[in-house]
């Protein structure tokens, strides 16, 4: 299934072979109109909590701890339903996780892609 799950910036040009396009950010990407995003879904509830997102601040030196805390959050009641829905999407179709983060390799999209690939 790992080859079926990719992640990228929501601002990048779309491709016809991306499968389902799911935004995994809690807040809408700056400067993007909803019709420009070409999304299948926006799963805000799978995104890191506001507290975790603010603590992390996209500092690569904090990524390992961010990843640990975020994976823990995915098990809590506030994230569980959205995480299960994402698992279901990944099981049935190619999936592209989208984020507005500049450093996508140190983002929740990267963590989610790895987590989904392990199922």
LINQUILIN-V491516 format. One line per field, one symbol per residue. phi: phi as a letter, one per 40 degrees, with the letter a starting at -180 (. if undefined). burial: + if it has 16 or more other C-alpha atoms within 10 Angstrom, else -. A space follows every 50 residues. Layout:
phi: ???
burial: ???
This chain:
phi: .dccbbaaccccdcbcbcgcbbcbccbccdgbcdcccfccabbccccddd ccccccffcdcccdcdddccccccccccbdccccccdcdccbacbbcbac dccccbbcccccccccccc
burial: ---++++++++------+++++++++--+-------+-+--++++++++- --+--+-+----+--++--++-++----+--++--++--++--+++++++ +--+-++++++++--++--
